[in-house]
Amino acid sequence: MIVFVSLLGLIFTVVEWVGRYRALRSLGIEVRRGWFRWWALWAWSGAACVLLVLASIPPLSYVALSSTPFHLPFTIVAMLVTFAVMLAFWPGVVTVARFVIRVHNAYARHEFEQASARFDAELESDAADGPGVRIDEGVGVAPRYRDPMPPIRAMLFDLDGVVRHFDPENVASIERAHELEPGAIEAIAFAPDHLEPVTTGKISRREWVERVGAELGNAEAAEAWGSQPFHVDEELLGLVDELRASGIRTAILTNGTDTIPDEIASINLGSHFEAVFNSAEIGWTKPDVRAFQHVLDAMQLAPHEVFFTDDSVGKLVGADALGMLTHHFAGVAGLRETLRETGLLD
């Protein structure tokens, strides 16, 4: 009876965990799997079951073989099978357990963020009662208040398309010079199987360009594309300096490559931004919430204290999920107007 109840409890636990995992996937929240693979789990489970069956054979046959010449080799084989069962069992348990814990923590963090968002919404709905919102009150406890709109302490910018820009005509001229179809280079360069390794630091920019050239069948065109010039938006930098003068911290989060530090130094962005967070160094790319969480941890800020802008709507998703204020960048004028509306600029 105890065994049956325990098994039933295990089944319910597994069903609940699978439900949480599928919920995270449906929200676009990826959980680092490490060595965990679903196909490996099934293969490991099947192999472990087979080995356990084999391990049960020696006790059944021991009496029959004990008086034969096969007794010693059979005993050795039985010991090896038992050892194999142990090897098959424990690494799999550890790998699965670590992944289960990661999924549990990610789901708990998501639930906490959702609860916080609902709580903040309730607080803001009561803000009309006074300059502050009461957030707790009990017998013998003085009420505490918080501002209906927490102050923004930092502005986080995307790099390419916001702070610096590439001229699209450069790419077009390279493709014309090498008699390539329009868009051929970037269709290869920005394909996930090429872009993901370089922007997460798995390969260098040099390797990336070489791979693009190999698939394109034109190494010279790839080299020209990989070394094209860029320019900084001086109007945007003027806005950044205004924010810094008013006490707002500024930083950059970019899906970049290993050459970003040298590129940043070449245009002296360090004098305008407190920090530059490069996906190739931190290992996560936007819109993964882990990329934004890395920034929050490094700058010791809460999500509601950060305003993030990016020229790609898709990159805003992770910041939105954490509770940051976000803005789809389409120009400095539009950003300036949004900042005025939030009270960050006069």
C-alpha positions as CSV (number, residue, x, y, z in Angstrom):
1,M,0.0,0.0,0.0
2,I,2.8,2.4,0.9
3,V,4.6,1.6,-2.3
4,F,1.4,2.3,-4.3
5,V,0.8,5.6,-2.6
6,S,4.4,6.6,-3.2
7,L,4.2,5.7,-6.9
8,L,1.0,7.6,-7.3
9,G,2.5,10.7,-5.6
10,L,5.5,10.4,-8.0
11,I,3.3,10.3,-11.0
12,F,1.4,13.4,-9.9
13,T,4.7,15.2,-9.3
14,V,6.0,14.3,-12.7
15,V,2.7,15.5,-14.4
16,E,2.9,18.8,-12.5
17,W,6.5,19.3,-13.5
18,V,5.9,18.6,-17.1
19,G,3.0,21.1,-17.0
20,R,5.3,23.8,-15.6
21,Y,8.0,23.0,-18.2
22,R,5.4,23.3,-21.1
23,A,4.1,26.5,-19.6
24,L,7.6,28.0,-19.6
25,R,8.1,26.9,-23.2
26,S,4.8,28.5,-24.3
27,L,6.0,31.8,-22.7
28,G,9.2,31.6,-24.6
29,I,11.3,31.2,-21.4
30,E,14.1,28.8,-22.2
31,V,15.7,26.8,-19.3
32,R,19.3,25.9,-19.6
33,R,19.4,22.1,-20.1
34,G,23.1,21.5,-19.6
35,W,23.7,17.8,-20.4
36,F,20.0,16.9,-20.2
37,R,18.4,15.6,-23.4
38,W,15.0,14.1,-23.7
39,W,16.1,11.3,-26.1
40,A,19.0,10.5,-23.7
41,L,16.6,10.3,-20.8
42,W,14.5,7.7,-22.6
43,A,17.6,5.8,-23.8
44,W,19.1,5.9,-20.3
45,S,15.8,4.7,-18.6
46,G,15.5,1.8,-21.0
47,A,19.1,0.8,-20.6
48,A,18.8,1.0,-16.8
49,C,15.7,-1.2,-16.9
50,V,17.4,-3.8,-19.0
51,L,20.5,-3.9,-16.8
52,L,18.3,-4.2,-13.7
53,V,16.6,-7.2,-15.2
54,L,20.0,-8.7,-16.1
55,A,21.2,-8.0,-12.6
56,S,18.4,-10.1,-11.2
57,I,19.4,-13.1,-13.1
58,P,22.5,-14.2,-11.1
59,P,20.6,-14.9,-7.8
60,L,18.1,-17.1,-9.8
61,S,20.8,-19.1,-11.6
62,Y,23.4,-19.1,-8.8
63,V,22.3,-22.4,-7.3
64,A,22.2,-24.2,-10.7
65,L,25.7,-23.0,-11.6
66,S,27.4,-23.2,-8.3
67,S,28.7,-26.7,-8.9
68,T,29.8,-26.1,-12.5
69,P,33.0,-24.7,-14.1
70,F,31.0,-21.7,-15.1
71,H,30.5,-20.5,-11.5
72,L,33.5,-18.1,-11.4
73,P,33.1,-16.4,-14.8
74,F,29.4,-16.1,-14.1
75,T,30.0,-14.4,-10.8
76,I,32.4,-12.0,-12.5
77,V,29.9,-11.2,-15.1
78,A,27.2,-10.6,-12.4
79,M,29.5,-8.1,-10.6
80,L,30.2,-6.3,-13.9
81,V,26.5,-6.1,-14.7
82,T,25.8,-4.7,-11.2
83,F,28.6,-2.1,-11.6
84,A,27.2,-1.2,-15.0
85,V,23.8,-0.6,-13.5
86,M,25.3,1.8,-11.0
87,L,27.1,3.7,-13.8
88,A,24.0,3.9,-15.8
89,F,21.8,5.0,-12.9
90,W,23.6,7.8,-11.0
91,P,24.9,10.1,-13.8
92,G,21.4,10.1,-15.2
93,V,19.8,10.8,-11.9
94,V,22.1,13.8,-11.3
95,T,21.6,15.2,-14.8
96,V,17.8,14.9,-14.6
97,A,17.7,16.3,-11.0
98,R,19.6,19.4,-12.0
99,F,17.4,20.1,-15.0
100,V,14.2,19.5,-12.8
101,I,15.6,22.0,-10.3
102,R,16.3,24.6,-13.0
103,V,12.8,24.3,-14.4
104,H,11.3,24.6,-10.9
105,N,13.4,27.7,-10.1
106,A,12.5,29.3,-13.5
107,Y,8.8,28.7,-12.9
108,A,8.9,30.0,-9.3
109,R,10.7,33.1,-10.6
110,H,8.1,33.6,-13.3
111,E,5.2,33.2,-10.7
112,F,6.9,35.7,-8.4
113,E,7.2,38.2,-11.2
114,Q,3.6,37.8,-12.2
115,A,2.5,38.2,-8.6
116,S,4.7,41.3,-8.3
117,A,3.2,42.8,-11.5
118,R,-0.4,42.2,-10.2
119,F,0.5,43.7,-6.8
120,D,2.0,46.8,-8.5
121,A,-1.1,47.1,-10.7
122,E,-3.3,47.1,-7.6
123,L,-1.1,49.7,-5.9
124,E,-1.2,52.0,-8.8
125,S,-5.0,51.7,-9.1
126,D,-5.2,53.1,-5.5
127,A,-2.8,55.9,-6.1
128,A,-5.6,58.5,-6.5
129,D,-6.2,58.3,-2.7
130,G,-3.1,60.4,-2.0
131,P,0.5,61.2,-3.0
132,G,1.6,57.7,-1.9
133,V,0.1,54.2,-1.8
134,R,-0.4,52.3,1.4
135,I,1.2,48.8,1.0
136,D,0.7,47.3,4.4
137,E,-1.1,48.1,7.7
138,G,-1.9,46.1,10.7
139,V,-2.6,46.4,14.4
140,G,0.2,48.3,16.0
141,V,2.1,48.6,12.7
142,A,2.6,51.9,11.0
143,P,1.5,51.9,7.4
144,R,4.3,52.1,4.8
145,Y,3.9,53.9,1.5
146,R,5.5,53.7,-1.9
147,D,5.4,56.1,-4.9
148,P,2.8,55.1,-7.5
149,M,5.6,55.3,-10.2
150,P,8.9,54.0,-8.9
151,P,11.8,56.2,-10.1
152,I,13.9,55.1,-13.1
153,R,17.5,54.9,-12.2
154,A,19.1,53.6,-15.4
155,M,18.7,53.7,-19.1
156,L,19.7,50.6,-21.1
157,F,20.4,51.0,-24.8
158,D,20.8,48.6,-27.7
159,L,24.0,49.2,-29.7
160,D,23.4,48.6,-33.4
161,G,20.5,50.5,-34.9
162,V,20.3,52.8,-31.9
163,V,23.7,54.0,-30.8
164,R,25.7,53.1,-33.9
165,H,24.6,52.5,-37.5
166,F,25.8,50.7,-40.7
167,D,24.9,52.1,-44.1
168,P,22.8,49.5,-46.0
169,E,24.2,50.8,-49.2
170,N,27.6,49.4,-48.3
171,V,26.2,45.9,-48.3
172,A,24.4,46.5,-51.5
173,S,27.5,47.8,-53.3
174,I,29.5,44.8,-52.1
175,E,26.9,42.4,-53.4
176,R,26.8,44.2,-56.8
177,A,30.6,44.2,-57.0
178,H,30.7,40.4,-56.5
179,E,27.5,39.7,-58.6
180,L,25.6,38.4,-55.7
181,E,21.8,38.4,-55.2
182,P,20.6,41.3,-53.0
183,G,20.5,40.2,-49.4
184,A,22.5,37.1,-50.0
185,I,25.3,37.9,-47.5
186,E,23.1,38.7,-44.6
187,A,20.7,35.9,-45.3
188,I,23.6,33.6,-44.5
189,A,25.3,35.6,-41.8
190,F,22.2,36.2,-39.8
191,A,20.8,32.6,-40.1
192,P,20.5,31.2,-36.6
193,D,23.0,28.4,-37.1
194,H,25.7,31.1,-37.9
195,L,24.5,34.0,-35.7
196,E,23.9,32.1,-32.4
197,P,27.4,30.7,-32.0
198,V,29.1,34.0,-32.6
199,T,26.8,36.1,-30.4
200,T,27.1,33.7,-27.5
201,G,30.9,33.5,-27.6
202,K,31.1,30.0,-28.9
203,I,33.1,31.1,-32.0
204,S,35.0,34.3,-32.8
205,R,34.0,36.9,-35.3
206,R,36.9,35.8,-37.5
207,E,35.5,32.3,-37.6
208,W,32.0,33.7,-38.3
209,V,33.1,35.7,-41.3
210,E,35.0,32.7,-42.6
211,R,32.0,30.4,-42.3
212,V,29.8,33.0,-44.1
213,G,32.4,33.2,-46.9
214,A,32.5,29.4,-47.2
215,E,28.8,29.0,-47.5
216,L,28.5,32.0,-49.8
217,G,31.3,30.7,-52.0
218,N,32.9,34.1,-52.0
219,A,35.4,34.7,-49.2
220,E,36.4,38.1,-50.5
221,A,32.8,39.4,-50.4
222,A,32.4,38.1,-46.9
223,E,35.6,39.8,-45.8
224,A,34.4,43.1,-47.3
225,W,31.1,42.8,-45.5
226,G,32.7,41.9,-42.2
227,S,34.9,45.0,-42.3
228,Q,32.4,47.6,-43.4
229,P,32.5,51.0,-41.6
230,F,30.0,52.3,-39.1
231,H,29.1,55.6,-37.5
232,V,27.8,56.8,-34.1
233,D,24.5,58.7,-33.7
234,E,25.8,62.0,-32.2
235,E,22.3,63.2,-31.5
236,L,21.6,60.0,-29.5
237,L,24.9,60.5,-27.6
238,G,23.7,64.1,-26.7
239,L,20.6,62.6,-25.2
240,V,22.6,60.0,-23.3
241,D,24.7,62.9,-21.8
242,E,21.6,64.7,-20.8
243,L,20.4,61.7,-18.9
244,R,23.7,61.2,-17.2
245,A,23.8,64.9,-16.2
246,S,20.4,64.4,-14.5
247,G,21.7,61.4,-12.5
248,I,20.4,58.6,-14.7
249,R,22.9,55.7,-15.2
250,T,23.4,54.6,-18.8
251,A,24.6,51.3,-20.2
252,I,24.4,49.2,-23.4
253,L,23.2,45.6,-23.9
254,T,24.2,44.2,-27.4
255,N,24.0,40.9,-29.1
256,G,27.6,41.2,-30.2
257,T,30.8,39.4,-31.0
258,D,34.2,39.1,-29.4
259,T,35.4,42.3,-31.2
260,I,32.9,44.6,-29.4
261,P,35.4,45.8,-26.8
262,D,37.8,47.1,-29.5
263,E,34.9,48.6,-31.5
264,I,33.6,50.4,-28.4
265,A,37.1,51.7,-27.7
266,S,37.5,53.0,-31.3
267,I,34.5,55.3,-31.0
268,N,35.1,56.2,-27.3
269,L,31.7,55.1,-26.0
270,G,33.1,54.5,-22.6
271,S,32.8,58.2,-21.8
272,H,29.1,58.1,-22.4
273,F,28.1,54.7,-20.9
274,E,28.8,53.2,-17.5
275,A,29.0,49.7,-18.9
276,V,28.7,47.7,-22.2
277,F,27.2,44.3,-21.8
278,N,28.1,42.0,-24.7
279,S,26.2,38.7,-25.3
280,A,29.4,37.1,-26.5
281,E,30.8,37.6,-23.0
282,I,27.8,36.8,-20.8
283,G,26.6,33.9,-22.9
284,W,22.9,34.9,-23.4
285,T,21.4,37.0,-26.2
286,K,18.4,39.3,-26.2
287,P,15.5,38.7,-25.8
288,D,16.4,35.9,-23.4
289,V,15.4,37.1,-19.9
290,R,18.8,35.8,-18.6
291,A,20.6,38.5,-20.6
292,F,18.6,41.2,-19.0
293,Q,18.9,39.6,-15.5
294,H,22.7,39.6,-15.9
295,V,22.5,43.4,-16.4
296,L,20.3,43.9,-13.4
297,D,22.6,41.8,-11.2
298,A,25.7,43.5,-12.4
299,M,24.2,47.0,-11.9
300,Q,22.4,46.0,-8.7
301,L,19.1,47.3,-10.0
302,A,15.5,46.1,-9.9
303,P,13.6,45.6,-13.2
304,H,11.2,48.6,-12.6
305,E,14.3,50.8,-12.2
306,V,15.5,50.3,-15.7
307,F,14.2,51.7,-19.1
308,F,15.3,49.7,-22.1
309,T,15.2,50.7,-25.8
310,D,15.9,48.7,-28.9
311,D,15.2,49.1,-32.6
312,S,13.8,45.5,-32.8
313,V,10.4,44.9,-31.2
314,G,11.3,41.2,-30.7
315,K,14.2,42.1,-28.5
316,L,12.0,43.9,-26.0
317,V,10.1,40.8,-25.0
318,G,12.6,39.6,-22.3
319,A,12.8,43.1,-20.7
320,D,9.0,43.3,-20.7
321,A,8.8,39.9,-19.0
322,L,11.0,41.1,-16.2
323,G,9.0,44.3,-15.7
324,M,11.3,46.8,-17.3
325,L,9.9,49.9,-19.1
326,T,10.5,49.5,-22.8
327,H,10.5,51.6,-25.9
328,H,10.7,50.6,-29.6
329,F,13.4,52.8,-31.0
330,A,12.5,54.5,-34.3
331,G,14.5,57.7,-33.8
332,V,15.9,60.0,-31.2
333,A,12.9,62.4,-31.4
334,G,10.5,59.6,-30.5
335,L,12.7,58.4,-27.7
336,R,13.0,61.9,-26.3
337,E,9.3,62.3,-26.3
338,T,8.8,59.0,-24.4
339,L,11.4,60.0,-21.9
340,R,9.6,63.3,-21.3
341,E,6.3,61.4,-20.7
342,T,8.0,59.2,-18.1
343,G,9.5,62.2,-16.4
344,L,13.1,61.3,-17.2
345,L,13.6,64.5,-19.2
346,D,12.2,68.0,-18.8
